[in-house]
Amino acid sequence: MNPYFEQVILSASPIELVLLMYQRAIASVSDAREHLREGRIRERAQAINKAYAILTELMVSLDANHAPELARNLRQLYCYMQERLVEANFQQKDAPLEETGRLLNTLADAWQQVPEKLATEDVAVGASDAANYDDESRYEAVFA
């Protein structure tokens, strides 16, 4: 992993980590769409798998103790997007990728609006989980 990017991850607030994860997921979905158009099957599957893994990490970071309804709604949306990614991969169709990309962009835009004050609180993102990427292989799988 790029040492600069590794430092960015290690010094990021929980909100910044979530935004980084959304950005990587959006990029992966965009890559998958390009690979689909170009007929690059292996690369498409890898990009979809990366987006799927990022959504899994986002689910793991949810903290229902702080905002149960928000955490439940986000979990359902993440699961839905994962289903759409699987559908896109098996059916080799762009529509599920396009929809997932739109949803991820909407969520990223919303998270960018979160006031900086919330970045220091454990609101729904599970800051204790999201900020503790001490297992290098976990963040490498997401951010590589």
N, C-alpha and C positions, 0 to 999 in steps of 0.2 A: 504494500500500500504506500502511496505517496506520503512522505513524512509530514508535509505541510497539511494535507487533508486530514491525516491522523490527528494532528494538533488541533485543527478546527473542530473535529468531533469531540476530542477529549475536553476542550474548553467551552463547548457549546452549552447553553442553558437547555433545560428540557423542551421549551417551546422551539428553540433553534434546532434541536435534534429532530423534533417532529417535522419541522419545515424541510430539513435536509432529507429526511426519509421520503416526504412527499415529492420533493424535487427529483430524487433518484427514481422513484416509482414512475413519475411522469416521463422521465427520460427513457426508462425501460419500455414503457408502453409505446412511446414514439418510435423507439428502435424496432420494436416488434412489428409495428405497422409498416415501417420501411422494409424490413426483411420479408414480410408477407408480400408486399408489392413486387419485390425483386425475386421472390421464389427461393429465398435462402431459409430452408426448413430448420436446420440445426440452430442457426443464429436466432431465428424467430422464437423457437422453443426456449432457448437460453434467456432471451430477453423477457419472455412471459414468465418463466420460472423466477427470475430475479424480482419482477414486480409482485408476484405471488408471495415470495419470501418477505418482501418489505411489508406487505399487508399483514402477514403473520406477525412480524415484529411490532407493527402498530397495534395489533390486537393484544399482544402480550403486555404492552405498556399501559393499557387502559387500567384505570383505578376506579372501580365501581364504588369504593368507599367514599369518595369525595363528590362524585356526581353520577349516581347510579343510572338515571335516565339517559343522560348524555353518553355514558359509557356503553349502555345497552344499544342505543341507536347507532353509535359508531361501529360497534361490533357487528351489528346486522348489516350495515352498509359495507364494511370491509368483507364480510362473508359473501355478500351479493357480488361485489367486484371480483372476488376470487372465483366465484362460479362463472362469471362472464369471461374471465381470463382462460379458464379451462375450456369453456365453450369455443372461444376464439382459436385456441390451440388445436382442438380436435376437429372443428369444422373448417378451419383455415379461412375464417371470415373476418372482415375488418370491422363490421358494425359493433361487435362486443368490445373490441379494443378502443374504438372511437368513443363509445359510451364511458368506458372505464377511465379513459384519459380526461374526458369532460368532468366526471365526478371528482377525480383527483385534483384537477385544477380548481374546481369550486372549493374543495376542502382546503387546499393550500392557500387560496385567496382569503378564506375565512380565518385561518390560523395566522396569517400575516396581519390581520386586524386586531389580534389579541393584544391588549395593552401590555406594555413592558412590566407593569406591576404584577401581572399574572405569571410572568416568567419565573418569579421567585417562589410561587406557591405551587402546591401539588394538585392542580385542578385537572381532573379527568385524564391527564396524560400519564399519571403514575410516575411522577418525577423521580421517585426513588428507583424505579425500574429503568426508566428511559435514560437517566443520567449515569447509571452504573454499567457501562459497557466495558467492564474489566476483562471480560472474556474476548480476547482479540479476534477469535474466529467468528464470533457473532457479528461484530460490526464490519469485519472484512466481507462477510457473506452479503451484507446489505449494501455497503458503500463501495465495494470493489468494482 
